[in-house]
Amino acid sequence: MDTVAIKDIYNSLTEIRYEHTAYPALTPCLPVVVFAVHLEEAILYIKKTQDDLPPFFIVDYDSRKYYERLQHIISTYNVECFSFKKIPNKSNVFAYIKPELYGSGSFGFYQMAFALAKKNIIHFHYNKLHPHCFMGHLAMAQDILDSRTLSTVYNILADDESRNIFLRLVKALITGNCGFLATSPYMRFNHPLVNVGSGERVIEGGLCDGSTTEQFALRTGSKGHVLGFEAFPKFASHCQDYLACYPWVEVKNLGLWHEESFMQIEEWEIAPLTRLQENKTEHSVQVKTIALDTYLHENTDFDVLKINIEGAELNCLQGALKTLQRVRPKLMIGLSHQNNAIIDIPLFIHSNLKNYYLFIGHHRPNIEQTFLYALPKEKNISGNISFVGCGSTYRALKKYFSHCMPQAIFVDKEYYYFVSPQVDGIEVKPLEALKNSSPEVPIIIFTHFENEASIIQKIYQLGLKERRIYRIVQQY
């Protein structure tokens, strides 16, 4: 498609979300429901309108990841905090949701609503801040619309979903309006074709608190391996302790770069984000960086490379190019840290790694969390799978699979009798029949986040723990 046609599509894009300015009334006695990571923000928000703090019920209160942070906040603000499990059913509550997590298709919003619904709390007030102002440090010039690079990236993307997300992201960057953004229906690192399966080997750059690394460890299982690189010493030390219960996970306190060197790294004051830099500052520390081409043994093999390293992604790819050309792994690359990353990184992959499918996913209603997902064409499994889900999730999945014809659709018996015996000509079978399917065929699970654990447990109970399993969690 030429530049003029793409520009016409761009001009036709309209906002998906609209700005709201109404704020709910708060009363001192109204309990507040909040995620642990946003507790302090919620306290400061409420203190703007009232002196007395209400009790807080934490959705993920029992998570060990936030225990120390919660205890510090509780003692600092002298606030009462309880497990969400203790909140009375049918309560009248105020739910605090961080602005960047609010929006159509937002996982944070729906996770909160789901938790409240399980307590029979259907009607609740919430902080309805809109993410229009949360554009961060990114922007893009209007003249990009007339450039050949824009049309090149648009045309090398593998599906309509990616092209739509890409063009909406460009419009958000040019206009400064997040209302043009579209979020992907799958969660971060859960692209239907580019994800982590059981027994796979993963290299991860940028661990932060280790939560994504833990997700990968659970998906690879003990027969897989996860090698993580975290430049910031504090985060690396935390991850080494936090992930010690997974012996197949290695954590290295090293930064990924295009060469072996020593750089400065400084923690941002506004968020737990870090960035490699050459100049020393008052609060920076020196860290060692490596290039994967020289660090990894020439026989090292792996299945997935995920890098989300605060603007150093292109440098890392340049320092890993020979390895990537040899190994041809699946790629998950962050695109949210540099103005032109959504242009430069897809072009780099397309120019240097031949025969890859390129997809773009966006996972928040603000400008953060955009990723390039890349799949070697020879590793496309879309035509040779056993699909676990239901008719509606299969149809949602089809638009990401080119020529997808699974052997059968397997449905949990709880839903089996509510679907037709065939979906688009593919036979629908009860989940128990999965044990009779070919052991060589991978299993794709496409489900909502609240159903994932129970589906996995049932598959394991069928004696299929050794099968290659890919888990894809829907965003909404």
Buried (B, 14 or more C-beta within 10 A) or exposed (E): EEBEEBBEEBEEBEBBBEBEEEEEEBEEEBBBBBBBBBBBBBBEBBEEEEEEBBBBBBBBBEBEBBEEEBEEBBEEBEBEBEEBEEBEEEBEBBBBBBBBBBBBBBBBBBBBBEBBEEBEBEEBBBBBBBBBEBBBEBEBEEEBBEEEBBBBBBEBBBBEBBBBBBBBBBBBBBBBBBBBBBBBBBBBBBBBBBBBBBBBBBBBBBBBBBEBBBBBBBBBBEEBBBBBBBBBEEBBEBBBEBBEEBEBBBBBBBBBBBEEBEBBBBBEEEEEBBBBEEEEEEEBBEBBBBBBBEBBEEEBEBBBBBBBBBBBBBBBBBBBBBBBEBBBBBBBBBBBBBBBBBBBBBBBBBEEBEEBBBBBBBBBBBBBBBBBBBBBEEBBBBEBBBBBBBBEBBEBBBEBBEEBBBBBBBBBEEBBEEBEEEBEEBEBBEBBBBBEBEEEBBBBBBBBBEBBEEBBEBBEEBEBEEBBBBBBBBBB
